[in-house]
Amino acid sequence: MSAAATRVGIVDYGMGNLYSVAKAVEHLGGKAIVSGRSSELAATDRIIFPGVGAFGDCMAALEARELSEFIRTAAQTRPFLGICLGMQMLMDSSTEHGEHAGLGLLPGRVIPFPEEALRTTDGRRLKIPHMGWNELHQQMEHPLFAGVPQNAWFYFVHSFYVEPSAPGILAASSDYVLPFCAAVAADNLFALQCHPEKSGIAGLRLIGNFLGWDGDRGADHAM
């Protein structure tokens, strides 16, 4: 399927960075359908689940709009891309402002950067949130990484990160006080902690790859 023919459902639950994502999709020739209605999203070819904000607030918003079950189904039935909080929500749980259950699509939890690791040897404290440009270290070959250089720079904004409990889903890592999971992949699902829609040429290339992806991982393997 060509990018020009694909209808991309962008999940609107009141907390996502929808304009930038929709603009990137349209720029690449896709048709962006921004909606908070599962009936409208179900009529699209693929789904992007963006997000900013707190984990618990996001889950409450998804439940209030009756979107959580739709996302669970869509993430198993069509090409699916999670972005930032949209990646974290796919996990089993989060410790952000208490204990919260996630969508449970991938095994793992969302945890904060450890306070002790934020102190540098000269006594300075690194800032949280981790905000700005950082390298994406690809850990597996994947169709969405086609044409994206190894260690390309992507834009991050986050205070918590994903700790997967199944190492086979780690697609990319980055480093901020410690190495952390920056992308995961499983079957037709791919998700990133960074914001590809704000990451220049490399980010647009990744989104473009998603628009043409049929959900098949092919012969990808760990690097």
N, CA, C and O of each residue as an XYZ file, in Angstrom:
892
protein
N       0.846     -1.205      0.000
C       0.000      0.000      0.000
C       0.875      1.246      0.000
O       1.807      1.340      0.799
N       0.599      2.186     -0.863
C       1.396      3.406     -0.925
C       0.977      4.362      0.174
O      -0.138      4.281      0.688
N       1.893      5.285      0.539
C       1.578      6.263      1.571
C       0.386      7.112      1.172
O      -0.416      7.499      2.022
N       0.261      7.407     -0.124
C      -0.826      8.263     -0.589
C      -2.186      7.606     -0.403
O      -3.200      8.295     -0.290
N      -2.214      6.264     -0.371
C      -3.487      5.555     -0.273
C      -3.879      5.256      1.168
O      -5.026      4.890      1.424
N      -2.965      5.402      2.106
C      -3.221      4.935      3.462
C      -3.958      5.973      4.305
O      -3.639      7.162      4.277
N      -4.938      5.499      5.043
C      -5.702      6.323      5.991
C      -5.159      6.034      7.384
O      -5.210      4.901      7.862
N      -4.643      7.067      8.022
C      -3.977      6.902      9.313
C      -4.865      7.437     10.421
O      -5.125      8.638     10.495
N      -5.330      6.543     11.282
C      -6.102      6.972     12.432
C      -5.181      7.460     13.534
O      -4.300      6.723     13.978
N      -5.374      8.702     13.984
C      -4.576      9.282     15.071
C      -5.486      9.405     16.286
O      -6.467     10.150     16.265
N      -5.158      8.677     17.333
C      -6.035      8.573     18.499
C      -6.051      9.885     19.273
O      -5.015     10.357     19.741
N      -7.241     10.467     19.401
C      -7.433     11.725     20.116
C      -8.148     11.437     21.436
O      -9.348     11.164     21.451
N      -7.405     11.498     22.541
C      -8.024     11.303     23.851
C      -7.818     12.536     24.725
O      -7.955     12.482     25.947
N      -7.480     13.663     24.062
C      -7.373     14.927     24.765
C      -6.005     15.252     25.314
O      -5.847     16.272     25.985
N      -4.978     14.399     25.047
C      -3.657     14.637     25.621
C      -2.522     14.491     24.621
O      -1.365     14.696     24.988
N      -2.807     14.148     23.382
C      -1.748     13.884     22.417
C      -1.277     15.122     21.678
O      -1.981     16.130     21.621
N      -0.071     15.038     21.108
C       0.451     16.107     20.267
C      -0.049     15.861     18.842
O       0.713     15.475     17.956
N      -1.342     16.093     18.646
C      -2.011     15.623     17.443
C      -1.655     16.430     16.205
O      -1.512     15.866     15.121
N      -1.511     17.732     16.351
C      -1.283     18.579     15.176
C       0.030     18.225     14.495
O       0.069     18.071     13.275
N       1.104     18.095     15.264
C       2.409     17.794     14.673
C       2.414     16.423     13.999
O       2.999     16.256     12.929
N       1.762     15.444     14.629
C       1.705     14.109     14.050
C       0.888     14.121     12.766
O       1.318     13.572     11.751
N      -0.277     14.739     12.804
C      -1.134     14.804     11.611
C      -0.435     15.546     10.475
O      -0.525     15.148      9.313
N       0.256     16.622     10.818
C       0.966     17.396      9.802
C       2.051     16.560      9.138
O       2.231     16.632      7.922
N       2.776     15.767      9.925
C       3.823     14.911      9.368
C       3.225     13.864      8.436
O       3.769     13.609      7.361
N       2.116     13.259      8.836
C       1.451     12.252      8.006
C       1.007     12.853      6.685
O       1.234     12.269      5.625
N       0.379     14.012      6.744
C      -0.104     14.670      5.523
C       1.063     15.094      4.640
O       0.986     14.990      3.416
N       2.129     15.564      5.246
C       3.317     15.968      4.490
C       3.890     14.804      3.692
O       4.415     14.987      2.594
N       3.782     13.614      4.255
C       4.320     12.418      3.612
C       3.321     11.757      2.664
O       3.609     10.703      2.097
N       2.160     12.363      2.490
C       1.197     11.863      1.520
C       0.106     10.989      2.073
O      -0.731     10.510      1.308
N       0.076     10.756      3.385
C      -0.986      9.970      3.988
C      -2.204     10.824      4.275
O      -2.154     12.049      4.167
N      -3.291     10.181      4.638
C      -4.530     10.859      5.012
C      -4.707     10.711      6.514
O      -4.961      9.610      7.003
N      -4.574     11.814      7.253
C      -4.671     11.779      8.710
C      -6.124     11.903      9.148
O      -6.815     12.848      8.765
N      -6.587     10.948      9.949
C      -7.929     10.971     10.516
C      -7.775     11.092     12.030
O      -7.531     10.101     12.718
N      -7.918     12.305     12.538
C      -7.775     12.556     13.968
C      -9.145     12.392     14.616
O     -10.086     13.105     14.268
N      -9.259     11.463     15.548
C     -10.578     11.197     16.119
C     -10.467     10.551     17.486
O      -9.494      9.859     17.786
N     -11.468     10.787     18.302
C     -11.603     10.115     19.577
C     -12.725      9.100     19.557
O     -13.129      8.601     20.607
N     -13.234      8.789     18.375
C     -14.324      7.816     18.227
C     -13.776      6.522     17.645
O     -13.154      6.525     16.582
N     -14.005      5.437     18.333
C     -13.478      4.161     17.873
C     -14.071      3.755     16.528
O     -13.399      3.091     15.739
N     -15.313      4.138     16.252
C     -15.940      3.786     14.975
C     -15.227      4.446     13.804
O     -15.084      3.837     12.744
N     -14.782      5.670     13.981
C     -14.054      6.372     12.919
C     -12.635      5.827     12.790
O     -12.138      5.641     11.680
N     -11.995      5.575     13.905
C     -10.630      5.052     13.876
C     -10.591      3.642     13.286
O      -9.618      3.265     12.633
N     -11.642      2.872     13.515
C     -11.682      1.495     13.014
C     -11.727      1.436     11.494
O     -11.399      0.405     10.907
N     -12.126      2.520     10.853
C     -12.224      2.555      9.391
C     -10.905      2.939      8.726
O     -10.858      3.106      7.508
N      -9.837      3.081      9.505
C      -8.539      3.477      8.950
C      -7.650      2.253      8.742
O      -7.937      1.163      9.238
N      -6.556      2.460      7.990
C      -5.656      1.365      7.636
C      -4.619      1.074      8.709
O      -4.135     -0.052      8.824
N      -4.283      2.076      9.483
C      -3.244      1.944     10.508
C      -3.492      2.980     11.584
O      -4.242      3.933     11.372
N      -2.873      2.803     12.729
C      -3.140      3.652     13.883
C      -1.844      4.248     14.424
O      -0.829      3.560     14.530
N      -1.893      5.545     14.765
C      -0.830      6.195     15.541
C      -1.430      6.613     16.882
O      -2.472      7.265     16.940
N      -0.754      6.225     17.942
C      -1.194      6.511     19.309
C      -0.164      7.430     19.959
O       0.782      6.949     20.583
N      -0.337      8.766     19.821
C       0.614      9.710     20.420
C       0.198     10.047     21.850
O      -0.909      9.719     22.276
N       1.080     10.693     22.575
C       0.692     11.077     23.919
C       1.697     11.949     24.623
O       2.906     11.822     24.430
N       1.173     12.844     25.448
C       1.979     13.618     26.387
C       1.189     13.678     27.694
O      -0.031     13.514     27.697
N       1.897     13.915     28.806
C       1.200     14.015     30.078
C       1.482     12.833     30.977
O       2.463     12.114     30.783
N       0.614     12.629     31.972
C       0.812     11.611     33.000
C       0.091     10.318     32.644
O      -0.980     10.336     32.037
N       0.687      9.209     33.026
C       0.193      7.871     32.715
C      -1.235      7.658     33.233
O      -2.112      7.241     32.475
N      -1.472      7.942     34.516
C      -2.791      7.719     35.098
C      -3.868      8.562     34.444
O      -4.980      8.087     34.214
N      -3.542      9.813     34.142
C      -4.505     10.695     33.477
C      -4.854     10.170     32.095
O      -6.003     10.248     31.659
N      -3.844      9.632     31.407
C      -4.067      9.096     30.075
C      -5.006      7.896     30.125
O      -5.934      7.802     29.322
N      -4.770      6.976     31.066
C      -5.639      5.810     31.164
C      -7.072      6.216     31.486
O      -8.017      5.654     30.933
N      -7.235      7.186     32.374
C      -8.573      7.661     32.709
C      -9.258      8.259     31.488
O     -10.453      8.054     31.278
N      -8.491      9.008     30.675
C      -9.058      9.625     29.475
C      -9.451      8.561     28.453
O     -10.491      8.680     27.806
N      -8.630      7.526     28.303
C      -8.961      6.443     27.374
C     -10.223      5.719     27.813
O     -11.080      5.407     26.986
N     -10.342      5.451     29.104
C     -11.521      4.767     29.621
C     -12.765      5.624     29.450
O     -13.826      5.119     29.084
N     -12.635      6.923     29.714
C     -13.789      7.821     29.598
C     -14.309      7.896     28.176
O     -15.508      8.076     27.960
N     -13.414      7.759     27.200
C     -13.812      7.818     25.793
C     -14.024      6.424     25.188
O     -14.242      6.287     23.984
N     -13.958      5.410     26.025
C     -14.149      4.015     25.606
C     -13.196      3.645     24.467
O     -13.587      3.023     23.479
N     -11.922      4.051     24.640
C     -10.909      3.810     23.615
C      -9.916      2.717     23.992
O      -9.185      2.229     23.130
N      -9.875      2.327     25.253
C      -8.844      1.373     25.668
C      -8.989      0.031     24.965
O      -7.992     -0.534     24.514
N     -10.197     -0.486     24.862
C     -10.383     -1.774     24.193
C     -10.120     -1.664     22.699
O      -9.589     -2.592     22.089
N     -10.491     -0.531     22.108
C     -10.189     -0.347     20.689
C      -8.683     -0.397     20.453
O      -8.228     -1.044     19.510
N      -7.902      0.282     21.302
C      -6.449      0.300     21.129
C      -5.885     -1.105     21.289
O      -5.007     -1.509     20.526
N      -6.377     -1.855     22.272
C      -5.893     -3.229     22.446
C      -6.141     -4.059     21.187
O      -5.286     -4.843     20.776
N      -7.305     -3.884     20.583
C      -7.625     -4.636     19.368
C      -6.804     -4.145     18.180
O      -6.242     -4.949     17.436
N      -6.733     -2.819     18.001
C      -6.021     -2.250     16.854
C      -4.546     -2.603     16.885
O      -3.941     -2.837     15.839
N      -3.960     -2.643     18.081
C      -2.530     -2.930     18.207
C      -2.196     -4.376     17.858
O      -1.023     -4.735     17.752
N      -3.213     -5.201     17.680
C      -2.991     -6.596     17.310
C      -3.505     -6.937     15.914
O      -3.337     -8.061     15.439
N      -4.136     -5.954     15.258
C      -4.793     -6.276     13.990
C      -4.371     -5.419     12.811
O      -4.761     -5.708     11.680
N      -3.582     -4.367     13.040
C      -3.148     -3.507     11.938
C      -1.841     -2.827     12.328
O      -1.488     -2.819     13.507
N      -1.117     -2.258     11.372
C       0.107     -1.529     11.730
C      -0.192     -0.450     12.770
O      -1.126      0.337     12.614
N       0.605     -0.426     13.820
C       0.325      0.415     14.980
C       1.619      1.074     15.437
O       2.637      0.404     15.611
N       1.575      2.395     15.630
C       2.740      3.163     16.063
C       2.403      3.943     17.325
O       1.508      4.789     17.310
N       3.112      3.665     18.419
C       2.965      4.428     19.648
C       4.082      5.442     19.780
O       5.230      5.159     19.438
N       3.747      6.627     20.278
C       4.732      7.710     20.402
C       4.726      8.253     21.830
O       3.673      8.626     22.347
N       5.888      8.299     22.465
C       6.128      8.879     23.783
C       5.215      8.221     24.832
O       5.368      7.030     25.101
N       4.277      8.962     25.426
C       3.364      8.356     26.388
C       2.564      7.232     25.733
O       2.168      6.278     26.402
N       2.327      7.345     24.427
C       1.647      6.282     23.705
C       2.437      4.981     23.705
O       1.852      3.906     23.573
N       3.744      5.060     23.849
C       4.565      3.855     24.032
C       4.421      3.333     25.453
O       4.222      2.136     25.657
N       4.518      4.217     26.432
C       4.464      3.796     27.827
C       3.135      3.132     28.168
O       3.103      2.181     28.948
N       2.040      3.622     27.593
C       0.718      3.088     27.903
C       0.552      1.641     27.457
O      -0.343      0.952     27.946
N       1.390      1.164     26.547
C       1.277     -0.211     26.052
C       1.773     -1.232     27.065
O       1.525     -2.428     26.908
N       2.470     -0.779     28.099
C       3.090     -1.689     29.052
C       2.088     -2.148     30.115
O       0.945     -1.694     30.157
N       2.556     -3.065     30.974
C       1.690     -3.611     32.021
C       1.336     -2.584     33.086
O       0.199     -2.538     33.555
N       2.321     -1.749     33.475
C       2.076     -0.867     34.613
C       3.045      0.310     34.612
O       4.026      0.339     33.869
N       2.733      1.289     35.481
C       3.594      2.462     35.654
C       3.597      2.867     37.119
O       2.608      2.680     37.827
N       4.721      3.427     37.570
C       4.829      3.940     38.937
C       4.744      5.470     38.966
O       5.095      6.087     39.971
N       4.285      6.077     37.885
C       4.188      7.536     37.838
C       3.025      8.028     38.695
O       1.865      7.746     38.395
N       3.340      8.769     39.773
C       2.323      9.278     40.703
C       1.455      8.147     41.245
O       0.228      8.247     41.248
N       2.089      7.080     41.699
C       1.358      5.931     42.217
C       1.434      4.759     41.257
O       2.081      4.831     40.212
N       0.763      3.680     41.626
C       0.747      2.487     40.789
C      -0.462      2.529     39.860
O      -1.593      2.744     40.298
N      -0.202      2.319     38.566
C      -1.281      2.347     37.583
C      -1.131      1.174     36.629
O      -0.023      0.850     36.202
N      -2.242      0.543     36.297
C      -2.231     -0.514     35.289
C      -2.235      0.118     33.911
O      -2.917      1.115     33.674
N      -1.456     -0.478     32.991
C      -1.437     -0.011     31.615
C      -2.345     -0.861     30.736
O      -3.191     -1.601     31.237
N      -2.169     -0.754     29.442
C      -2.987     -1.509     28.506
C      -2.580     -2.975     28.430
O      -3.346     -3.801     27.933
N      -1.400     -3.306     28.909
C      -0.977     -4.691     28.996
C      -0.706     -5.363     27.664
O      -0.830     -6.583     27.550
N      -0.338     -4.590     26.658
C      -0.050     -5.160     25.344
C       1.379     -5.676     25.237
O       1.663     -6.560     24.430
N       2.273     -5.129     26.045
C       3.668     -5.552     26.054
C       4.105     -5.759     27.499
O       3.665     -5.027     28.385
N       4.962     -6.741     27.751
C       5.390     -7.002     29.134
C       6.441     -6.005     29.598
O       7.466     -5.810     28.944
N       6.173     -5.382     30.727
C       7.132     -4.440     31.279
C       6.441     -3.369     32.093
O       5.219     -3.367     32.242
N       7.243     -2.456     32.619
C       6.711     -1.390     33.459
C       7.370     -0.062     33.104
O       8.391     -0.023     32.418
N       6.776      1.008     33.577
C       7.282      2.362     33.345
C       7.786      2.902     34.681
O       7.048      2.934     35.665
N       9.039      3.322     34.706
C       9.680      3.729     35.958
C      10.412      5.058     35.773
O      10.695      5.453     34.641
N      10.724      5.763     36.885
C      11.453      7.034     36.778
C      12.954      6.803     36.654
O      13.466      5.748     37.029
N      13.645      7.795     36.126
C      15.101      7.754     36.180
C      15.526      7.756     37.654
O      15.021      8.570     38.426
N      16.429      6.879     38.058
C      16.803      6.801     39.472
C      17.506      8.067     39.951
O      18.398      8.594     39.286
N      17.087      8.535     41.106
C      17.614      9.780     41.648
C      19.128      9.730     41.809
O      19.814     10.712     41.524
N      19.657      8.592     42.264
C      21.099      8.504     42.499
C      21.897      8.618     41.207
O      23.047      9.057     41.224
N      21.295      8.227     40.090
C      22.005      8.278     38.815
C      22.023      9.689     38.235
O      22.801      9.980     37.326
N      21.171     10.559     38.758
C      21.093     11.916     38.220
C      22.229     12.807     38.714
O      22.438     13.897     38.182
N      22.965     12.352     39.731
C      24.074     13.123     40.274
C      25.347     12.805     39.505
O      25.732     11.642     39.388
N      26.001     13.837     38.981
C      27.251     13.640     38.259
C      28.413     13.593     39.248
O      28.250     13.917     40.425
N      29.567     13.194     38.770
C      30.724     13.067     39.652
C      31.172     14.403     40.240
O      31.827     14.431     41.282
N      30.823     15.515     39.578
C      31.217     16.824     40.111
C      30.107     17.465     40.943
O      30.175     18.651     41.265
N      29.080     16.676     41.292
C      28.038     17.172     42.194
C      26.839     17.808     41.522
O      25.870     18.151     42.199
N      26.876     17.975     40.224
C      25.727     18.542     39.527
C      24.603     17.512     39.428
O      24.842     16.306     39.483
N      23.383     18.004     39.281
C      22.238     17.113     39.095
C      21.700     17.297     37.676
O      21.377     18.410     37.261
N      21.611     16.206     36.954
C      21.064     16.271     35.606
C      19.573     16.572     35.659
O      18.892     16.189     36.610
N      19.072     17.251     34.648
C      17.693     17.730     34.657
C      16.714     16.616     34.289
O      16.991     15.757     33.452
N      15.573     16.668     34.942
C      14.414     15.867     34.590
C      13.265     16.845     34.385
O      13.022     17.677     35.259
N      12.552     16.778     33.271
C      12.586     15.703     32.292
C      13.832     15.711     31.401
O      14.487     16.736     31.213
N      14.128     14.530     30.863
C      15.112     14.404     29.793
C      14.491     15.058     28.568
O      13.526     14.547     28.000
N      15.053     16.189     28.170
C      14.444     16.971     27.100
C      15.515     17.397     26.107
O      16.533     17.977     26.484
N      15.276     17.104     24.840
C      16.186     17.541     23.801
C      16.583     16.399     22.881
O      15.962     15.337     22.876
N      17.624     16.640     22.108
C      18.059     15.689     21.093
C      18.987     14.641     21.680
O      19.865     14.948     22.487
N      18.779     13.395     21.262
C      19.626     12.309     21.733
C      19.685     11.229     20.662
O      18.814     11.143     19.795
N      20.720     10.415     20.737
C      20.911      9.387     19.723
C      20.002      8.179     19.953
O      19.742      7.785     21.090
N      19.530      7.606     18.855
C      18.724      6.393     18.900
C      19.595      5.234     18.419
O      19.966      5.170     17.246
N      19.918      4.320     19.335
C      20.779      3.188     19.019
C      19.902      1.989     18.636
O      19.288      1.367     19.503
N      19.845      1.672     17.363
C      19.009      0.570     16.899
C      19.558     -0.758     17.402
O      20.746     -1.047     17.261
N      18.670     -1.568     17.996
C      19.066     -2.860     18.552
C      18.588     -4.035     17.708
O      18.963     -5.177     17.970
N      17.767     -3.768     16.702
C      17.309     -4.816     15.794
C      17.095     -4.214     14.412
O      16.886     -3.008     14.273
N      17.148     -5.047     13.416
C      16.751     -4.621     12.080
C      15.230     -4.664     12.011
O      14.604     -5.627     12.454
N      14.648     -3.614     11.453
C      13.184     -3.517     11.409
C      12.801     -2.669     10.207
O      13.528     -1.732      9.876
N      11.687     -2.961      9.540
C      11.273     -2.164      8.386
C      11.145     -0.670      8.673
O      11.366      0.144      7.777
N      10.792     -0.291      9.902
C      10.648      1.135     10.196
C      11.985      1.850     10.308
O      12.032      3.079     10.262
N      13.078      1.099     10.455
C      14.401      1.704     10.504
C      15.055      1.793      9.123
O      16.180      2.278      9.008
N      14.381      1.341      8.094
C      14.974      1.367      6.747
C      15.336      2.805      6.361
O      14.479      3.689      6.359
N      16.597      3.026      6.040
C      17.049      4.354      5.649
C      17.283      5.310      6.800
O      17.686      6.451      6.571
N      17.042      4.880      8.037
C      17.311      5.704      9.220
C      18.704      5.345      9.721
O      18.922      4.203     10.124
N      19.650      6.271      9.711
C      21.019      5.928     10.108
C      21.106      5.433     11.545
O      20.375      5.896     12.421
N      22.000      4.494     11.771
C      22.277      4.074     13.147
C      22.763      5.281     13.947
O      23.563      6.074     13.451
N      22.285      5.421     15.176
C      22.638      6.526     16.082
C      22.141      7.881     15.571
O      22.722      8.917     15.897
N      21.073      7.878     14.774
C      20.474      9.142     14.331
C      19.914      9.889     15.536
O      19.545      9.279     16.540
N      19.854     11.205     15.429
C      19.380     12.044     16.530
C      17.862     12.210     16.461
O      17.305     12.549     15.417
N      17.205     11.961     17.603
C      15.759     12.110     17.732
C      15.448     12.990     18.935
O      16.275     13.146     19.833
N      14.256     13.560     18.944
C      13.872     14.507     20.000
C      13.083     13.795     21.102
O      12.110     13.092     20.831
N      13.522     13.990     22.352
C      12.908     13.347     23.517
C      12.356     14.397     24.484
O      12.916     15.484     24.623
N      11.249     14.053     25.152
C      10.745     14.804     26.304
C      10.064     13.787     27.224
O       8.952     13.344     26.937
N      10.723     13.413     28.327
C      10.101     12.440     29.231
C      10.847     12.399     30.563
O      12.043     12.678     30.642
N      10.095     12.039     31.608
C      10.653     11.883     32.954
C      10.696     10.424     33.385
O      11.422     10.070     34.313
N       9.920      9.576     32.714
C       9.868      8.152     33.005
C      10.267      7.392     31.751
O      10.234      7.936     30.648
N      10.643      6.137     31.926
C      11.027      5.341     30.767
C      10.537      3.906     30.930
O      10.199      3.473     32.031
N      10.505      3.187     29.834
C      10.007      1.815     29.810
C      11.126      0.843     30.175
O      12.248      0.942     29.679
N      10.792     -0.092     31.048
C      11.680     -1.203     31.377
C      10.979     -2.491     30.924
O      10.174     -3.048     31.672
N      11.275     -2.970     29.708
C      10.592     -4.177     29.221
C      11.057     -5.411     29.971
O      12.223     -5.515     30.352
N      10.138     -6.350     30.181
C      10.513     -7.598     30.851
C      10.750     -8.723     29.857
O      11.094     -9.837     30.251
N      10.571     -8.443     28.577
C      10.899     -9.400     27.519
C      11.963     -8.755     26.637
O      11.636     -7.865     25.852
N      13.222     -9.173     26.739
C      14.296     -8.499     25.996
C      14.132     -8.548     24.486
O      14.697     -7.713     23.780
N      13.377     -9.497     23.983
C      13.206     -9.611     22.543
C      12.411     -8.492     21.907
O      12.383     -8.383     20.681
N      11.758     -7.646     22.711
C      10.969     -6.540     22.144
C      11.756     -5.242     22.068
O      11.261     -4.261     21.512
N      12.972     -5.208     22.615
C      13.781     -3.981     22.578
C      14.224     -3.692     21.147
O      14.991     -4.458     20.565
N      13.745     -2.595     20.585
C      14.084     -2.232     19.209
C      15.177     -1.185     19.139
O      15.947     -1.163     18.179
N      15.260     -0.306     20.149
C      16.283      0.740     20.169
C      16.479      1.218     21.597
O      15.579      1.119     22.431
N      17.658      1.735     21.862
C      17.965      2.304     23.171
C      18.536      3.703     22.991
O      18.900      4.113     21.889
N      18.603      4.417     24.101
C      19.278      5.706     24.127
C      19.956      5.814     25.491
O      19.883      4.879     26.288
N      20.607      6.925     25.769
C      21.342      7.077     27.020
C      21.049      8.437     27.645
O      21.205      9.479     27.008
N      20.623      8.404     28.900
C      20.512      9.617     29.704
C      20.653      9.175     31.152
O      19.713      8.617     31.718
N      21.764      9.404     31.739
C      22.212      8.934     33.048
C      22.411      7.421     33.059
O      23.215      6.915     33.842
N      21.701      6.699     32.214
C      21.865      5.258     32.051
C      21.267      4.869     30.704
O      20.467      5.621     30.149
N      21.639      3.709     30.169
C      21.001      3.255     28.938
C      19.534      2.925     29.228
O      19.232      2.281     30.233
N      18.628      3.359     28.358
C      17.211      3.066     28.573
C      16.551      2.664     27.257
O      17.043      2.974     26.172
N      15.447      1.978     27.381
C      14.686      1.517     26.223
C      14.046      2.711     25.527
O      13.286      3.461     26.140
N      14.354      2.883     24.248
C      13.817      4.015     23.495
C      12.829      3.598     22.411
O      12.152      4.448     21.832
N      12.739      2.305     22.131
C      11.761      1.814     21.157
C      11.536      0.332     21.386
O      12.444     -0.393     21.793
N      10.316     -0.108     21.120
C       9.954     -1.521     21.234
C       9.232     -1.949     19.963
O       8.645     -1.129     19.257
N       9.287     -3.248     19.686
C       8.619     -3.788     18.510
C       8.144     -5.199     18.803
O       8.860     -5.994     19.412
N       6.927     -5.504     18.364
C       6.372     -6.850     18.500
C       5.305     -7.018     17.423
O       4.291     -6.320     17.414
N       5.555     -7.950     16.526
C       4.605     -8.222     15.439
C       4.295     -6.929     14.679
O       5.210     -6.302     14.145
N       3.017     -6.518     14.620
C       2.626     -5.340     13.843
C       2.665     -4.051     14.667
O       2.155     -3.016     14.236
N       3.270     -4.122     15.851
C       3.304     -2.974     16.754
C       4.729     -2.439     16.855
O       5.687     -3.202     16.981
N       4.849     -1.117     16.798
C       6.140     -0.443     16.974
C       5.874      0.811     17.795
O       4.869      1.490     17.583
N       6.763      1.120     18.728
C       6.554      2.301     19.564
C       7.890      2.906     19.967
O       8.885      2.204     20.147
N       7.887      4.232     20.103
C       9.097      4.970     20.441
C       8.854      5.903     21.614
O       7.760      6.447     21.770
N       9.899      6.089     22.453
C       9.830      7.069     23.517
C      10.028      8.479     22.976
O       9.509      9.441     23.542
N      10.764      8.604     21.899
C      11.029      9.921     21.308
C       9.871     10.349     20.401
O       8.904      9.611     20.213
N       9.991     11.549     19.848
C       8.955     12.124     18.980
C       9.474     12.168     17.537
O      10.171     13.117     17.178
N       9.160     11.178     16.704
C       9.635     11.223     15.316
C       9.081     12.403     14.536
O       9.736     12.906     13.622
N       7.876     12.851     14.890
C       7.269     13.981     14.179
C       8.008     15.291     14.432
O       7.779     16.278     13.732
N       8.897     15.307     15.433
C       9.681     16.499     15.760
C      11.169     16.269     15.541
O      11.995     17.046     16.019
N      11.516     15.202     14.818
C      12.912     14.767     14.729
C      13.508     14.905     13.341
O      14.375     14.121     12.956
N      13.052     15.892     12.587
C      13.689     16.199     11.318
C      13.616     15.079     10.300
O      12.644     14.325     10.253
N      14.657     14.978      9.484
C      14.668     14.042      8.363
C      14.571     12.595      8.832
O      13.835     11.801      8.247
N      15.309     12.249      9.883
C      15.286     10.859     10.361
C      13.898     10.477     10.862
O      13.416      9.376     10.598
N      13.264     11.391     11.583
C      11.926     11.108     12.093
C      10.897     10.978     10.990
O      10.034     10.102     11.039
N      10.984     11.852      9.990
C      10.060     11.764      8.858
C      10.277     10.478      8.078
O       9.324      9.879      7.580
N      11.529     10.052      7.972
C      11.792      8.803      7.270
C      11.128      7.637      8.007
O      10.542      6.756      7.377
N      11.219      7.634      9.324
C      10.609      6.561     10.091
C       9.083      6.571      9.931
O       8.474      5.518      9.744
N       8.470      7.750     10.004
C       7.023      7.831      9.826
C       6.633      7.415      8.413
O       5.629      6.730      8.220
N       7.424      7.827      7.426
C       7.168      7.411      6.051
C       7.233      5.904      5.895
O       6.427      5.309      5.178
N       8.205      5.281      6.575
C       8.289      3.822      6.560
C       7.036      3.204      7.165
O       6.539      2.190      6.674
N       6.525      3.813      8.231
C       5.307      3.307      8.863
C       4.111      3.390      7.910
O       3.277      2.485      7.878
N       4.030      4.462      7.147
C       2.894      4.632      6.229
C       2.865      3.546      5.158
O       1.797      3.209      4.648
N       4.014      3.005      4.818
C       4.061      1.964      3.802
C       4.218      0.563      4.362
O       4.333     -0.398      3.601
N       4.223      0.434      5.683
C       4.471     -0.852      6.339
C       3.192     -1.668      6.416
O       2.138     -1.145      6.779
N       3.282     -2.948      6.076
C       2.108     -3.819      6.150
C       2.007     -4.567      7.473
O       1.124     -5.408      7.643
N       2.900     -4.269      8.407
C       2.863     -4.923      9.713
C       3.718     -6.162      9.799
O       3.825     -6.771     10.863
N       4.330     -6.544      8.693
C       5.202     -7.720      8.673
C       6.618     -7.291      9.017
O       7.164     -6.394      8.375
N       7.225     -7.921     10.027
C       8.582     -7.567     10.429
C       9.629     -8.227      9.553
O      10.815     -7.921      9.669
N       9.210     -9.120      8.687
C      10.156     -9.743      7.779
C      11.203    -10.529      8.539
O      10.890    -11.272      9.469
N      12.458    -10.355      8.130
C      13.553    -11.131      8.713
C      14.343    -10.306      9.721
O      15.553    -10.492      9.856
N      13.664     -9.384     10.440
C      14.406     -8.556     11.391
C      14.974     -9.423     12.502
O      14.404    -10.453     12.862
N      16.095     -8.992     13.032
C      16.749     -9.732     14.099
C      17.614     -8.786     14.921
O      17.910     -7.672     14.490
N      18.010     -9.227     16.083
C      18.836     -8.408     16.959
C      20.182     -8.136     16.310
O      20.735     -8.994     15.622
N      20.705     -6.936     16.532
C      22.001     -6.564     15.970
C      23.124     -7.019     16.901
O      24.298     -6.800     16.606
